Amino acid sequence: MRAEGLSETVIKTFEAYFTRLEKGETGKISKKEIVPPSEKNCIDYDQIRSSHDTSALKHTAIIKLNGGLGTSMGLSKAKSLLPVKGNMNFLDIITRQVLTLRAQTGFDIPLIFMNSFNTEADTLGYLEKYPDLQKQDFPLSFVQNKFPRIRQSDLKPFESQNRNAMWNPPGHGDLYTAITSTGLLEQLIDKGYRYVFVSNSDNLGATPEPSIPAFMEENRISFLMEVCIRTQADKKGGHLSEDRDGRLLLREVAQCPEDETAQFQDINYYKYFNTNNLWIDLKALHWEIVSNGGMLLLPLIINPKVVDETPVYQLETAMGAAIGSFSNSKALIVPRQRFAPVKKTSDLLAIWSDAYEINEQYQVVLKRGLQKSPVINLENDYYLNIDQMLQRFSDGVPSLVGCSNFSIEGDVSFGNDVICEGEVRIRAAQASYIKNRLLTGEIEL
């Protein structure tokens, strides 16, 4: 790790996690240790929105997690370079959101990206088109760390002729180690910043809400996690809970014992999931790190993988798990609009369509009057990656504003003026092209 230029803070953090692995810790959290979160730990977003002074935004920075490559959609570059709306990608939209916010408030709100080694160069190269963005006291980015992969057989480092294969990203829980080891945390505090809003760059619903840091300041909240009500679509994702002492904690699926899967997926029992939109008191974070020997150790996630036919462990942590590290953490129950991630090509098609629009603040929101996004299902053989999507929708994207469900089985491409209404299910026995047509119900091609 030293030979790779990793700091002593990173090495010390990895050592602590590796020691847990050596001792046989599994990272599992049993239902015996937790209960669903109590009402006193949950706050309704509607009760605080726009009800507080917005001046706390002056002391708030924004960090976007931008380390993903979008490999699940066939990408080899930063996922944030994907076209999202018109000719704009994630980076365009995020940047314009912040520049607009600066202009509207008069505050020099910093925007900082946490990149991986894979996304750093592409991201910074693209952002050169926004010289105004770089007029801030902080670097535009910092790079997350990496941990050695470990052989399952003997807990020795995994070695390979491909040096990149020897390392794994340590999860977005590395945020706390990275901003400490780079000196960014102290820089922000020294410049008078008290709060940071952290979110994923692919979540277009994650925009700064000025009343949130004001509410935190008024109620001395150290850590606030935005959560949404779980649906069946979210049952396999992590959920919020609290320990027997009433302290909030996050449990990911990898931390659930196998025999407790049914209750883990019970959305009526564990009602909330983490959006990964986090608001953190920087002074409280600094205190936690200093008082714990320069580290913020989180619940360990041991992720088994097979690399080059060798079973390995990846030691990872989740950023939201820090909710259990602070004495006054709360969950903020937000509407689904604040959680609009693009994880699959079906998510991307929804954003491309007229079901979403960009408002004056460059926020991607549902079309006025639309209550929820259409449910989209696309056959993987033809729509799994971005090249397949661009090939089939380059001439036009169907209107989905009046469509509740949209599914395609088979190879179908689209031209202009295709309008979908209600529930639309297309089945194509051969490659087909649709244009100038109203679609509703079952369509056989």
C-alpha positions in Angstrom: 0.0 0.0 0.0 2.9 2.4 0.7 4.4 1.5 -2.6 1.1 2.6 -4.3 1.4 6.0 -2.6 -1.5 5.4 -0.2 -1.4 7.5 3.0 -0.7 6.2 6.5 -4.3 7.0 7.4 -5.6 4.7 4.6 -3.2 2.0 5.6 -4.2 2.2 9.3 -7.9 2.1 8.3 -7.4 -1.0 6.1 -5.4 -2.7 8.9 -8.2 -2.2 11.3 -10.7 -3.8 8.9 -8.3 -6.6 8.0 -7.9 -7.4 11.7 -11.7 -7.8 12.0 -11.6 -10.3 9.1 -8.7 -12.2 10.7 -10.7 -12.5 13.9 -13.5 -14.1 12.0 -16.0 -11.2 12.0 -18.6 -11.6 9.3 -20.0 -8.1 9.3 -23.5 -9.7 9.7 -26.1 -7.8 11.7 -28.8 -10.0 13.1 -32.5 -9.1 13.6 -31.9 -9.8 17.3 -29.7 -6.7 17.5 -32.0 -4.2 15.7 -35.6 -2.9 15.5 -37.3 -0.6 12.9 -36.5 3.1 13.5 -38.7 4.9 16.1 -40.7 8.0 15.3 -38.4 10.2 17.3 -35.6 9.4 14.9 -37.6 10.2 11.8 -38.5 13.7 10.4 -41.0 14.5 7.7 -39.5 16.5 4.9 -42.7 18.4 4.3 -42.5 19.8 7.9 -39.2 21.5 7.4 -39.0 22.3 3.7 -38.9 26.1 3.0 -39.7 26.8 6.6 -36.2 27.9 7.7 -33.8 30.6 6.8 -31.7 29.7 3.8 -28.5 31.4 5.0 -27.1 28.2 6.3 -26.5 27.2 2.7 -23.7 29.8 2.7 -21.7 27.4 4.9 -22.6 24.3 3.0 -20.4 22.4 0.5 -21.5 19.8 -2.1 -19.7 16.5 -2.7 -20.8 14.2 -5.6 -19.7 10.6 -5.6 -18.5 10.1 -9.1 -16.4 6.9 -9.1 -18.6 4.7 -11.2 -17.9 3.5 -14.8 -21.4 2.4 -15.6 -20.1 -1.0 -16.7 -23.6 -2.5 -16.3 -24.6 -0.3 -19.2 -21.6 -1.2 -21.3 -19.5 1.9 -20.5 -15.8 2.1 -20.0 -15.7 5.8 -19.1 -17.2 7.8 -16.2 -20.9 7.1 -16.0 -21.5 10.8 -15.5 -20.6 11.4 -19.2 -23.8 9.5 -20.3 -26.3 11.6 -22.2 -29.2 12.3 -19.9 -31.5 15.0 -21.3 -31.0 16.5 -24.7 -27.3 17.1 -25.2 -26.6 17.3 -21.5 -25.0 14.6 -19.4 -24.9 14.2 -15.6 -21.9 16.5 -15.2 -23.6 19.2 -17.3 -26.7 19.0 -15.2 -24.9 18.9 -11.8 -22.6 21.8 -12.8 -25.5 24.0 -14.0 -27.5 23.3 -10.9 -24.7 24.6 -8.7 -23.8 27.6 -10.9 -27.5 28.5 -10.9 -27.7 28.1 -7.1 -24.6 30.3 -6.7 -26.2 33.0 -8.9 -29.5 32.9 -7.1 -28.1 32.9 -3.5 -24.9 34.9 -3.9 -23.1 32.2 -2.0 -19.9 30.6 -3.2 -21.1 27.0 -2.7 -18.2 24.6 -3.5 -18.8 21.6 -5.8 -16.4 18.8 -5.3 -16.3 15.4 -7.0 -15.0 12.2 -5.3 -13.6 10.3 -8.3 -12.0 6.9 -8.7 -8.7 6.5 -10.5 -10.9 5.4 -13.5 -13.0 8.6 -13.6 -10.6 11.4 -12.5 -9.1 12.3 -15.9 -12.3 12.1 -17.9 -14.3 14.1 -15.3 -11.7 16.9 -15.0 -11.2 17.0 -18.7 -14.9 17.5 -19.3 -15.4 20.1 -16.6 -12.8 22.4 -18.3 -15.8 23.7 -20.4 -17.1 25.4 -17.2 -14.4 27.9 -16.2 -16.8 29.6 -13.7 -17.1 26.3 -11.8 -13.4 26.4 -11.0 -13.6 29.8 -9.2 -13.7 28.2 -5.8 -11.2 27.8 -2.9 -11.2 24.1 -3.2 -10.1 21.5 -5.8 -12.8 20.2 -8.1 -12.1 16.7 -7.1 -10.3 14.2 -4.9 -9.6 10.5 -5.6 -11.0 7.7 -3.4 -8.6 5.2 -2.1 -8.2 1.5 -2.9 -7.7 -1.6 -0.7 -5.8 -4.9 -1.6 -8.0 -7.8 -2.6 -7.5 -10.7 -0.2 -7.3 -14.4 -1.0 -10.1 -16.4 0.7 -7.9 -19.4 1.1 -5.2 -17.9 3.3 -6.0 -14.2 3.8 -2.9 -13.2 1.8 -2.9 -10.4 -0.7 -4.2 -11.4 -4.1 -1.5 -11.0 -6.7 -1.8 -10.7 -10.5 0.2 -9.6 -13.5 -2.7 -7.2 -14.0 -1.9 -4.8 -11.2 -5.3 -3.2 -11.3 -6.9 -6.6 -10.5 -5.0 -6.7 -7.2 -7.1 -3.8 -5.8 -10.7 -3.0 -5.1 -12.6 0.2 -4.4 -13.4 0.2 -0.7 -17.0 1.3 -1.1 -18.2 4.9 -0.7 -17.6 4.6 3.0 -14.1 5.6 2.0 -15.4 9.2 1.7 -14.5 9.8 5.4 -10.9 8.5 5.0 -10.4 10.2 1.7 -11.4 13.7 2.9 -9.3 13.3 6.0 -6.2 12.0 4.3 -6.3 14.6 1.6 -6.7 17.4 4.1 -10.0 18.5 2.5 -12.0 18.2 5.8 -9.7 20.6 7.6 -9.7 23.0 4.6 -13.5 23.2 4.5 -13.7 23.9 8.2 -10.9 26.5 8.1 -12.8 28.3 5.3 -15.9 28.5 7.5 -18.0 25.6 6.0 -20.1 23.8 8.6 -22.1 21.3 6.5 -21.6 19.1 3.5 -24.3 17.6 1.3 -23.1 14.3 -0.2 -25.0 12.3 -2.9 -24.4 10.0 -5.9 -23.7 11.8 -9.2 -26.2 9.5 -11.0 -29.1 10.5 -8.7 -30.6 13.5 -10.5 -33.1 14.0 -7.7 -30.4 14.9 -5.2 -30.3 18.7 -5.2 -29.5 21.0 -2.2 -32.5 22.0 -0.1 -31.6 25.2 1.8 -33.9 24.5 4.7 -32.1 21.2 5.7 -28.8 22.7 7.0 -30.8 25.4 8.8 -32.9 22.7 10.5 -29.7 20.8 11.4 -28.2 23.9 12.9 -31.4 24.7 14.9 -31.7 21.2 16.3 -28.0 20.4 16.6 -28.2 17.4 14.3 -24.8 16.0 13.4 -25.8 13.6 10.6 -29.0 13.4 8.6 -29.8 10.7 6.1 -32.5 11.2 3.5 -34.7 8.1 3.3 -37.7 7.0 1.2 -40.5 4.6 1.9 -39.6 1.2 0.5 -41.6 -0.4 -2.3 -41.4 -4.0 -3.7 -38.8 -2.7 -6.1 -36.6 -1.7 -3.1 -36.9 -4.9 -1.0 -33.4 -6.2 -1.9 -31.7 -3.0 -1.0 -30.4 -1.8 2.4 -32.8 -0.6 5.0 -32.7 1.8 8.0 -33.1 0.4 11.5 -31.9 1.2 15.0 -30.1 -0.7 17.7 -31.5 -1.6 21.1 -30.1 1.7 22.5 -32.1 3.7 20.0 -29.2 4.7 17.7 -29.9 4.6 14.0 -28.0 2.2 11.8 -28.0 1.1 8.2 -28.1 -2.6 7.2 -27.1 -3.6 3.7 -28.2 -6.9 2.2 -24.6 -8.3 2.5 -24.9 -7.8 6.2 -28.1 -9.8 6.6 -27.8 -13.4 7.8 -29.1 -15.7 5.1 -31.8 -17.2 7.3 -33.3 -13.7 7.9 -33.7 -12.7 4.2 -37.5 -12.9 4.3 -37.8 -10.3 7.1 -35.1 -8.2 5.6 -37.2 -7.9 2.5 -40.4 -7.2 4.4 -41.2 -3.6 3.3 -43.9 -3.3 5.9 -41.5 -4.1 8.7 -38.5 -2.2 7.6 -40.2 0.7 5.9 -37.3 3.0 4.9 -34.3 2.8 2.6 -31.2 5.0 2.3 -31.1 7.3 -0.7 -27.4 8.0 -0.1 -28.3 11.7 0.1 -26.5 12.6 3.3 -26.0 15.9 5.2 -23.1 16.0 7.6 -21.9 18.5 10.2 -18.2 18.8 9.4 -17.2 19.8 12.9 -19.0 16.8 14.4 -17.3 14.6 11.7 -13.9 16.1 12.6 -14.4 15.5 16.3 -15.4 11.8 15.7 -12.3 11.2 13.6 -9.9 12.9 16.0 -11.4 11.2 19.0 -11.0 7.8 17.3 -7.4 8.0 16.4 -7.7 9.7 13.1 -10.2 7.2 11.7 -13.9 6.8 11.3 -14.4 3.0 11.3 -17.7 1.7 10.0 -19.5 -1.6 10.0 -17.5 -3.9 7.7 -18.9 -5.4 4.5 -17.0 -8.5 3.4 -17.8 -8.9 -0.3 -16.7 -12.3 -1.7 -15.7 -12.2 -5.4 -13.9 -14.4 -7.9 -11.0 -12.7 -9.8 -9.0 -14.6 -12.3 -10.6 -17.8 -11.0 -9.4 -17.0 -7.5 -11.9 -16.5 -4.7 -11.1 -13.3 -2.9 -12.6 -11.0 -0.3 -13.1 -7.3 -0.9 -13.3 -5.2 2.3 -15.8 -2.5 1.8 -17.9 0.0 3.8 -21.1 2.0 3.1 -21.1 5.8 3.5 -24.5 5.8 5.1 -23.4 3.4 7.9 -21.8 6.5 9.6 -25.3 7.3 10.8 -24.5 5.0 13.7 -21.3 6.9 14.6 -22.9 10.1 15.7 -24.8 10.8 18.9 -27.5 12.9 17.3 -28.3 11.4 13.9 -31.8 11.6 12.3 -33.5 10.2 9.2 -35.4 12.6 6.9 -38.3 11.0 5.1 -38.3 12.6 1.6 -40.5 12.1 -1.4 -39.5 9.7 -4.1 -38.6 12.7 -6.4 -35.4 13.2 -4.4 -34.3 9.7 -5.4 -34.1 9.4 -9.2 -31.0 7.3 -9.9 -30.0 6.0 -13.3 -28.9 2.4 -12.6 -30.3 0.7 -15.7 -31.1 1.6 -19.3 -34.8 1.6 -18.3 -34.1 4.4 -15.9 -32.3 6.2 -18.6 -35.2 5.9 -21.1 -37.6 7.4 -18.5 -35.3 10.5 -18.2 -34.9 10.7 -21.9 -38.7 10.8 -22.4 -41.1 13.6 -21.9 -42.1 12.1 -18.5 -39.3 14.3 -17.1 -38.3 17.9 -17.7 -35.6 20.3 -16.5 -36.8 23.3 -14.6 -35.2 26.7 -14.3 -32.9 25.4 -11.5 -31.7 22.6 -13.8 -33.4 20.1 -11.6 -34.7 17.0 -13.5 -38.3 16.6 -12.3 -41.4 14.8 -13.3 -43.5 16.6 -15.8 -45.9 19.0 -14.1 -49.1 17.1 -13.1 -47.4 13.6 -13.3 -47.4 11.8 -10.0 -44.9 9.0 -10.7 -42.6 7.8 -13.4 -43.8 5.2 -15.9 -42.7 1.6 -15.1 -40.4 0.5 -17.9 -39.2 -3.0 -18.8 -36.9 -3.6 -21.7 -35.6 -6.9 -23.0 -31.9 -7.3 -22.1 -31.0 -8.8 -25.5 -31.6 -5.5 -27.2 -31.6 -2.8 -24.6 -29.0 -3.7 -22.0 -26.2 -1.3 -22.9 -25.9 2.3 -24.0 -24.9 1.5 -27.6 -28.0 -0.6 -28.1 -30.1 2.2 -26.6 -28.6 4.9 -28.9 -29.1 2.6 -31.9 -32.8 2.1 -31.2 -33.8 5.5 -29.9 -31.5 7.8 -32.0 -34.4 8.8 -34.3 -36.9 9.5 -31.5 -38.0 8.7 -28.0 -41.6 7.7 -27.4 -43.8 10.1 -25.5 -44.4 8.4 -22.1 -46.1 11.3 -20.2 -49.4 9.5 -20.5 -48.0 6.0 -20.1 -48.1 4.1 -16.8 -46.4 0.9 -17.9 -44.1 0.4 -21.0 -42.5 -2.9 -21.9 -40.8 -4.2 -25.0 -40.1 -7.8 -25.9 -38.0 -8.1 -29.1 -36.0 -5.7 -31.3 -37.9 -2.5 -31.8 -36.5 0.9 -32.9 -38.4 4.2 -32.8 -38.8 7.3 -35.0 -40.6 10.6 -34.4 -44.1 11.1 -33.1 -44.7 7.8 -31.2 -47.2 8.4 -28.3 -47.8 5.8 -25.6 -50.9 5.9 -23.5 -51.9 3.8 -20.5 -50.3 0.3 -20.3 -48.3 -0.5 -23.4 -46.7 -3.9 -24.1 -44.9 -4.4 -27.4 -44.0 -7.9 -28.7 -41.9 -8.1 -31.8 -41.1 -11.4 -33.6 -38.7 -9.6 -35.9 -36.7 -6.4 -36.0 -39.3 -3.5 -36.3 -39.4 0.2 -36.6 -42.2 2.4 -35.2 -43.0 6.0 -36.0 -46.0 8.4 -36.3 -48.2 6.1 -34.2 -50.4 6.1 -31.1 -49.7 3.0 -29.0 -51.9 1.6 -26.3 -52.5 -1.9 -24.9 -50.9 -5.0 -26.5 -49.0 -4.5 -29.7 -47.9 -7.4 -31.8 -45.2 -6.8 -34.5 
